[in-house]
């Protein structure tokens, strides 16, 4: 959530996608990257295909906010911060099965 991935901040979006890519590298995943207009699309899968049987989708861009909104806060068991509900937390959930199988933190 600390990545300030607001529209137009391509450097920070790239840093966030680098983080996701590096998380999966070296663990028998096929990682593909494409440019779609102004957006970078990162596909992580088990085989080299653009037609998977199951596709789980997420995005990391968020609505602009003050910098302090990019510092996650945990309060009474709830996570607050930019992207906590849509969609960085969702991307983290998509990464979580790999965390459980490798023991590596996201």
Buried (B, 14 or more C-beta within 10 A) or exposed (E): BBBBBBEEBEEBBBBBBEBBBEBBEEEEBEBEEEEEEEEBEBBBBEEEEEEEEEEEEBBBBBEEEEEEBBEBEEEEEEBBBBBBEEBBBBBBEBBEEBEEEEEEEE
